């Protein structure tokens, strides 16, 4: 499954911008009130997105998408919050085990130190160090 990155964002009827697609998903950018959200929208059910990650801006979101390999990497880099507790698992995560370690809801690897957000539910929890 290869990711087809568009040369320019494309407006769609889901009130967001499509940046890329693969056989199963549209990769959309949604302008939220205080940030931008990258979402994976299933082509089979385009009225809802399945996975999402919040970024400080559209440029950070776009760069993260361009460097991400959804086939081997569970989630893109650089996001500041995962709006759901559902963690995406790539089709072949075993090929990039260092990248696919457990992350808190804010995208930090607890095994590398505590999340900077003092309200993070995974901050200082030993069971988060999976």
N, C-alpha and C positions, 0 to 999 in steps of 0.2 A: 504494500500500500504506500504509494508515494504522495507527498504533499505538493500540490500545485499552487505555488505562490503567485498571486495576481500582480501585474506590474503597478497597478494603482488600485486603491480601495474602490469597491463597487457598492453603490447604494442598493438596498434591497427592500422588499415589501415587509420585512420584519422590523423596520425602524432602526436599523443599524447598518454597519458597513461590513461587507464580506471581503476578507483579505486573502483567503486561500480556501482550498477544498481538497478532499481526498475522496476515495470511493464511498465513504460512509458519512462524513461530516462536512459541514461548512465551518470555517474558522472565522468568527465574526467579532467585530469590535463595537462595543456599546459605550456611548458617552453617558456616564452616570453623573450625578450631581457634583461629586468631589473627586472623581477619578475616571479611568477608563477600564472597561472589563473585557478581557478576551474570553470568548465562550466557544464551546464546541456544540454546534447545533446539528442534531441528526437529520440527514436528508429524508429519512422515512417519516419523521415527525417534526417538521420545521417550525411548528408553533411553540416549541419549548427547547431550551438549551439544556445540556446534560452536565457539563463540567464548566467551571469558570474560575478566573484568576483576575484580581484587581491590580492595576498599575497606576503610578502617579501621573502618567500622560500617554498620549497616543504614540509618541516616538518610542518610549520604553516598551510598550506593548508590541509594536511592530518589530523592533529589534529582537525581542525575546522570541517572537514567532519565527523570525528568519533564521535564528540559530538553534531552534528546537527540532529534535527528531522524534516525532510522536510515535514512531514505530518501536524505538528502543528506550525512550525517556518518558517516565510517567507524567511529569509536569514540566512546563517551561521554567526558565530561570527568571529571577528578578521581581516576581510578584510580591505584593505587600500583604495580600490577604486572599484566602480561598473562601468564597462566600458560602460554600457548603462544606459539610464534614465529609462528604464523599470524596475519597482520594482516587484519582484515575490511575489505572494500571495499564502500562503500555503492552502491546501484543508480545513483545520480546524484551522484557526488562532485565533478564539475566545477562544480556550482553553489555550492560552498563550499570553494574551493581554499586559502584561508588557514587554515581549520580542519583540512583533510585533509593537512597536511604530514607528513613522516616523524617518527615518535616512537620513542624507545628502548623497551626492554621495560618500563621503569618509567613510561612515559607522558609523558616530557619531550621537548620539541622540541630536539634537539642544535644546530640552527641558532641557537637563542636562548641557548646557553650549555651547559656540561657538566651532566650528570645529577648530582644530589647524592649518589647511591649510588657510592662509590668502586670497587665491584666491577662496575659496569654494563659489559656487553660493548661498548656503543656509545660509551662515554665517551672523548672525544678522538680519535675516528676520523673523519678527513675524509670518508671515503666514506659516513658516516652522514648527512652534510649534504646529502641529496638534496632 
